[in-house]
Amino acid sequence: MKNLEQFTRRKNLVIGAIVTVVMVIIAIFAPLIAPYDPIYDADLMVAEEPPSLSYIFGTDDQGRDIFSRVVYGARISLSVGLISQLMNSIIGITLGLLAGYFGKWVDDLIMGLTNIMLSIPSIIFALAIMALLGPGLINVFIALGFTNWSYTCRITRSQALYTKNLNYVNASRALSYSEVNIMFTQILPNIVGPILVIATLGISGAILIEASLSFLGLGTQPPTPSWGGMLATAREQLFTAPWISIFPGMFIFLTVLGLNLLGDGLRDLLDPHTSQRK
Amino acid sequence: MLAYFIRRTLQFIPTIIGVTLIIFLLLNVLPGNAALMAGGRKELTAQAIEELKEKWGLHHPIHVRYAKYMIGLTKGDMGVSYLRDEPVSDVIGARIWPTLRLSMYAMIIAVGIGIPLGFYSAVKQGTWLDSLSMVGAVSGVSFPQFWLGLLLMYFLCVKAQLFPVTGYGEGAFSNIVLPAITLGLGYMALLARTTRAAVLEILTEDYIRTARSKGISEFLIYNKHVLRNAMILILTTAGLQFGSMIGQTVVIEKLFSWPGIGSLVVDSIFQRDTPITQGCIIIIIFVFLVVNLLVDLTYSVIDPRIKYQ
């Protein structure tokens, strides 16, 4: 009974975690799960077949199995999300610690930059970088990995500002710890929670933007299977083969939903204020 | 009040300079030659390239070009399109109204439904209606908008044949319905979530308990105390997230073949027409910044305490 109660209180966290883990498993074991090769098993004799027992999600205009392509697409989406968010977290944490810990002109400079980054919508920033570098998957990593660190930076900075004069930090200073050591071993552990929440939501945001860029033709290039890219030509096939539009979009939706629920759940878990109120 | 307005507006200027500098550097970091070559003009002779560079001012060093661009910008001059030989401001001017119109409709849907829905959920906290609308809200935030657009197209255009599939249709109302819903739904879900959280937060405040103990009717408590205080939190999110909505116009316009700034910027990236790309991006960011400035100024009207800070 107690477990059930805990489950309902934490259902965001549990459902989000389950969906996310399933997606990660699909991505890792894609070659075992997919019945066909996502690129080379193209057979024009079976182009635009509706879902059936041999092709459970149907086939696309080149006769490739949509289920296999969706399964392999998980690899692209999740790696874009994870790697770009990892880059953002590293940039945000480093800049935030520097700004909060050293203050003065370092702080002014970094906060000025952060405010500018916040005033450029992330997809627009990504578009500007794609305009510079040209379409392609590697460029998507760069476009997303350098543009979404401002929230992490802000949180890290305010926590560093608050912590740097607390007794235990003064104590480690008296023990002649180096500045870098203090930043990473004394201050950083305090902010892991909020940073984790931002990172989870950041991964889902990055997945959505990668899908949008690939949908526009600027991201992952065909024939590499990516969820957004699979939807790029779907509009033209809406009349003849609507299933092409349905399944890749559903996987983007489920993955993003799972990560958003996980992020919300983590926030509730880590912030006693909100969980008490519930 | 006026002093506060002026101070906030002046703080706006360094942001504009910073943003344009970053965008300008990003789009102009390639040397002039490379920019022209990439523009598919490989057949040009060396002399023709020099002439074109002269014509577009690409022979200046980058800081001079930025200064010239900024001076032009204050006069509404955004340079000349590489591809069309027309002033960028004319090209953008012809496309801006459809985008603004689309954003306005989406905004009306989002604010008109999202805020009442969130408020209602908070008031009915814990009931099945609350759960249902919050499940809807979290799904709405996670929906890839172009997928939503595709689904709406399929069910409402292909199956039910209620609306035209794509195009501007000379500004006909039936053409804007689907793109506006597609663009507005995610934003609506977000506003509903924010509103619910804000209202729930305020209901725990001391002044609400005081108001209740004074015997003020629930109607007045919600309308005067809760709504007004919640509005500040809601407006902040609304302003910040307006950026992601206006960013999404890029995708929605492409999907619905909508002749706005969003589809223009994507086309110009493929055509390597940098002046157009730059102009569109700066205009989009400018609209976003103006909206946030307006939000900031509205704070002081809603909450008089703010302007003294």
Interface residues (C-beta under 8 A of the other chain):
Chain A: G112 L113 N115 I116 L118 S119 I120 P121 S122 I123 I124 L127 A128 I129 M130 A131 L132 S204 L208 A211 S212 F215 L216 G217 L218 G228 L231 A234 R235 L238 F239 P242 S245 I246 P248 G249 M250 I252 F253 V256 L257 N260 L261 D264 R277
Chain B: P14 T15 G18 V19 I22 I23 L26 L27 V29 L30 V138 S139 V141 S142 F143 P144 Q145 F146 W147 L150 L151 M153 Y154 V158 V165 T166 L200 T204 L240 G243 S244 I246 G247 Q248 V250 V251 K254 L255 V265 V266 S268 I269 F270 T274 T277 I281 I284 I285 F288 L289 N292
